């Protein structure tokens, strides 16, 4: 079980993270689609910190002996999903940069032809 001090620390940290993410989104430094996973994870940690017996019940239902192992498993799965989404975003952006670079080169070449024809 978590000690009261640890529970209070986790609850406070979760509130801080949610406020921090909210401020970053409002200032435009973080897009909402990237902030939502942070909200989700922080909310789950908040609930688990507020109700520590819930971790034990969930791990028993899944059939995992040690609740800490369940948390590591969920964390690993979450990170893999997040890594996939970020990789897909980078791939899309890479394609967009390539297309824009090609369009800029074509545009520059057309401008140079027009200048040489004058």
Secondary structure as GFF3:
##gff-version 3
##sequence-region A 1 118
A	DSSP	alpha_helix	4	26	.	.	.	ID=ss1
A	DSSP	alpha_helix	32	50	.	.	.	ID=ss2
A	DSSP	alpha_helix	53	62	.	.	.	ID=ss3
A	DSSP	alpha_helix	67	117	.	.	.	ID=ss4
###
